[in-house]
Amino acid sequence: MIILKKKAIYSSDCDNTRGRLFIEDESKYRTSFQRDKDRVIHSEHFRLLKHKTQVFIAHTEDYYRTRLTHSLEVSQIARTISRKLSLDEDLSEVLALAHDIGHPPFAHSGEEVLNECMHNYGGFDHNSQTLKILTKLEKKYPSFDGLNLSWETLEGVLKHNGPLIADNKKEGDIPKIISDYIKIHDLEIHTFPSLEAQIASLSDDIAYNNHDIDDGFRAKFFNLKDLSDIPIIDKIQKNITKEFVGINESMCIQELVRRLIGYMVDDLINETNNNLKKLNPMSVVDIRNHNEWTASFSIELVEQDKILRKFLREKMYNHPSLEKDRIKSRKIIRELFSGLMENILLLPANIQEICDKKDKTKIAYTICDYIASMTDRSIIENHAKITGTNEFTDQERLV
């Protein structure tokens, strides 16, 4: 039987949050962070993640991860770790669920080309877009734009990779979307985030490394023999084949991924506990004001992870079939953006209505938001309607 422990003194306090930008009555049945989690799950942009690229273009094959399934897997890992560390697991979960909500279609290649398209208008990055979605673009409530999430949730989403002002970075380097928002709602971008946010971030690393092994194997980009070149995996694999004599490759991969996730989770919990003993924080403020990450992997695991990432980059991310898809996806976004900038009448009527036709920068932002919200499938279809060319066909499925 699992006994829920009292939350740690340095955890985020759901009963004493720093509030919401727009004052609301609290829920009768849910904590502030549970309510935030529910709002993200019920949001339109969260649903759209089901047809957005994780590694493989979403139309490629039904069994590969998408941004939605990835976010759910990150959430599960973050919840487990937060519970063991006596943190607020609801906060870790909502941060995990929301961390990729600003991703455009075609994942990082889509982000890169949208940033190029928006070069003269302030650029684009998915973290800023996440904040914009959560605070402005979601339209579900008559009293305010966005989801009106708790301060701790917005802070954690924005800073889950660390302080935004660090390493000689100045406020002028911060994306305009963020700099405009923090003028009305200070998210303290110069400090580290809560421990719940740090755990959500590192759970992201655990999830995508392991599940990319699963998806890469499914795509036949590598096999078990290839994976045995990675020391940490070779050790686990030998234990599995010794315990389950004659196990087939597919089942061995499933067990390998399960054990590797467990190994990385254990390492993160143990190393973070060691860091906490040294820091001895008396509140979440001490976590934020610390000059480095409190949550971390061991040095040994960090080195092993570098080897794994190098393997995945060479065998999977740089695979010719994926690069072929990336070239097409960049072309689609670039042509769709330029086509809509040249003729905004090609936009849907409801999008045309919010376009400030006298301000080219505002037009660019409206088109950027419109494209960024699309799924892989919808942008392929919209591009085909405007250009008459379908870059992806059913015959181009990988498997």
N, C-alpha and C positions, 0 to 999 in steps of 0.2 A: 504493500500500500504506500502511495506517495503522500507524504504530509507536506502541505504548503507551509513554508517558513515565513516568518515575519520579514518584511522587506528591509534591506540594508539601509543604514543611516545615510549612505551616499547615493541611494537610488532616487529617481524622480518621484515626486509625491503627487499622486492623482487626486488627492483630497485638498491639495494646497498648490494648485497650478498658478501660473502667472496670467491666466485668463485668456480671453479671446479678444480680437480687435473690436468686434461688435458684441456688446453684452447680451447674453441670453440666460434664461432660466436653466439650471442644471437638469439633467435627465433624472427621472425618478428611479430608474432601474440600472443605470450604467454609470461607470466612472467617466471622467472627462476623456481619458484616452481610449476607452472602449467605444465611446461615442464617435471619436475621431476615426477609429478603425472602421466603424460601420459606415460613416460618411464616405470614406474612400472606396470601400467595397461597392457601395451603391452608386458611385459616380460614373458618368458616361465615359470619361477618359480611361478609367480603370478597365471597363469592359472592352475598350478598343485594343488593349494590349494583347488580347487573344489572337489577333491576326497581325502582330508586329514581330519583325525579325528578332531572334536572339542571336543565332549564328547563321542559320539557314533561312533563306527567304520563306516567308510563312506559307506560300502556296506549294512549296517543294514536296512535303510529305507530312502526313498527319501526326506522326509519332515524335517528331523533333520538338525540342523546347521552343516555346514562344516567349515573348516578354511577360505574358500573364503567368504561364506555368513556372517560369523562372522566379517571378516575384513571390509566388505561393511557396516555392521551395525555400527561398531565402527566409521567408516569414517563419516557416516551421523550424528551421535551424536556429534562428534568432530567439524564438520563443523558448526552445529547449535550454539554450545557454543562459538566457536571462533568468529563467526559473532557478537554475542551479546556483547562479550568483546572487539570488535574492533581489533581483531588480524588478522593475515594472514591466512584465512581459507584454502587456497590451501596448505600451509605448514602443517597445522594440518591434512588435508585429506591425503596427501601423507604419512605422518608418520603413520597414522592409517592403511592405506592400506598395508604398507610395514612391519609393526611391527612383524608379524608372518610368514614372507616369508621364514624364515630359519627353520621352524618346519619340522621334519622328519615325516614319516607316523606314525600313532597311537599316535599322540600327546605327552603328557608328559611321558607316559610309554615308548614310542619309544625313546624319548630323554634320559631317564634314562639308558636304556639298551645300547644305542649307546655310552654313556659316559663310561659305564663299559667296553665295547669292546675296546674303545680307551684309556683306563686307562694308558697303557704303552707308548702311543704315543701323549699325550697332552690333552686327554679328548675331550668332545663334549658338547656344549650347543647351543641352538637355536639362541641366540642373536649374538654370534660370527659368526654362520653360516649365519645369515642374512647379516652381514657386508661382509662376503666372497662372497656371491651371488651377492650383489649389486656392489662390487668393482672388482670381478674377474671371477666368474663362469658364469655369463650371457655373452653370446657371440653373440652380435648383431651388433657391429660396427667394421669396419676394422682398425680404428685408435687407439683403446684401448680396454682392457678387462673391463667387468662390464658395468654399466650404466652411469658412470661419472656424478653422481648426485652432486648437490650443497653441499657446506660445511655444511650449516644449516640442510639439510635433513639427511646427514650421521651422523652428531652430534646428531640430535634428535632421530634417530632410535637407535643409540648405547646407548644413555643415557636416554631413555624415562622412565626408572625406577629410575633415579637419577645418581649421580656421580659414576664412577667405582672405584675410589680410595677414600674411606671414611671408617670411623669406624676402623681405624688402619690397613686398607688394604694397602698392598704395591704393587708397580708396578710388582714385581715378581709374584704376585698372579693373574695377568691379563692373560687371555688365550692368547696363542702364536699368534693366528690369529690376535687378536687385537693389541698386542704389536708390531708385525711386521708391521702392517699397519700404526700405528700412528708415526712410525719412518719417514715415507715419507709424511704423511698427518696428522698433529697434530689436533686431535679433542677435545683437552682440557678435558680429561676424569676426571679431578679432580673437575670440576665445575658442577653446576646444568645445565640442558638443558633450552632451550627457553621456554616461557610460552606456545607456540603452542605444544611443545612436552609434556609438563606436562598435558595439556588438553587432548591430544591424549591418554596418559597413563590412566588417570582417566575415560575417555570415554570407554576404554576397560573394566574397572571394571563395569561400568553401563551396558554395553551391555551383558557381559557374565552372570552376576547375573540374569538379567531379562529374558534373552532368555533361560537360563537353567531352569528357572521356567516353561516356555512354553514347552520346550522339555521334561522335567521331567514329567509334567502333561500328555503330549501326550503318553509317554511311560508307563503311569499308575503307576509310582513310588510313587505318592502321589496324594491327591485330595484337594479340596477347604477346607474341614474341617481340614486337616493336616496343610495347610498353615495358617489357622486362629490362630495357636499357635504363629505366628510371629507378634508382636504388630503392626509394621508398615503396614503389609499386612492386618491384621484384620481390621484396621481402614478404609483402602481403600475399602476393600471388603464390609463392612457394608454400606458405602456410595453408592456403586454400586447397591447393592440389594435393597436399599431404593429407589434409583432413577429409577431403571429398575426392577419393581416387576415381579417375575417369570422368570427372565433371566436364561438361561441354563448354566451349568458349563463351557462348552467350550467357549461360548461368554464372560462369566464373566472373565475367565482367560485372554482372549485377552484384555479386557478393563482394567483389573487389571495391566497387564504388561505395557500397554500404560501409565496409570496414574503413576505407580511407576517410570518409566523412566522419566516422566515429573517432578515428585517430586525430584528425584535425580539431574536432570539437573538444576532445580531452586536452589537447595541447593548449588551445586558446583559454580554456577554463583554468588550467593549472598556472599558465604564465600570467594571466590577468590577476589571479589570486596572489601570486608572488609580488606583482606590482602594487597591489592594494595594501599588502602588508608593509611594504617600504614607504608608501605614501601616507598611509593611515588617514584617509580623508574623513572629515567629520560631516560633510554635506556634499550635495551635488555641485555646489559652488566651488569646492576644492577640486573636483574633477575638471570643471570648466577652466579653472585658473592654472591648472598644472601645465608645465611647459612642454609636455609631450603626451603621446597617447598612453592612456592607462590600460586599455585593452590591447593585447598584442599576442602574436605567436612567439614561440621560442626562436632563438637564432638558428638552431638546427633545422626547424621546420621552414623558416624563411628561405634558407639555402636550398632545401629540397624542393620547395615551391618554385624557385627560380628555374630549376631543371625541368620541372613539369611544364611550366609556362613556355619555356623555350621549345620543348617537344610539341606542345599543342600549336604554337605559332608556326613551326616548320611543317608539321604533318597535317594540320587542319586549317588554321586561319589563312594561311598562304596557299592553300590548295588551289590548283588552276580552275576547278569548277566554281569555287566560291569567288575567286577573283573575277571570273567571267560574269557572274551575277552582280558583283559590285560595280563593274564597269557599266552594265545596263542600268542599274538602279541610280547611279549618279547621273546618267544621261536623262533618265525619266524626270528626276527632280529638277535638274537644270533647265530642261526644255519646258516643263510645266510652269515653273516659276517665271521664266522670261515671257512665256506666252500669256500668262495672266497679267503680268505687269504691262504688257503691250495693249491688252484689251480686257479690262475688268468686267466687261459685259459677259465674258465667258464664265464668270463666277456665278454660283447659285444666287438666286434673288435675295435670300436672307443675308448672305455675306455682302452682297452689293450694298444693301441698306446701311450696314455699319461702316462702309468705306468712306473715308474723308477724301473725296475726289480731288480736293485742292492741295493736299499734302502728300507728296510722293513717299515720304518716309512712313507715314501712317498707312498708306496703301500697301507698302512693302511688308509692314508688320502684320497687317490683316491677312495678306496672302500667305505669309510665313506661318501664321497660326493655323490657317486653313489647311495647308499642306502638312504641317507637323501633326495635326490631329488625325490624318488619314491612316488607314491600315495599308499593309502591302498590297492587298487585293484592290482596294478602292483607288489607290494612286495609279496602279497599272491600268485600271479601267478608265480613269479620268484622263490620263495621258493619251491613251488610245483614242478617246473621243475627240480630243483637241488636235492631235497630230495625225490621226489615221493609221498609226503604227503600233502594233502590239509587240513589245520587246520580249515578253515572256509568253510561251505557249505551253499547252498541256504536255506536249511531247518532250519538253525540256526538264521534266521532273527527274530528280537524281535517281530515285529508285522506284 
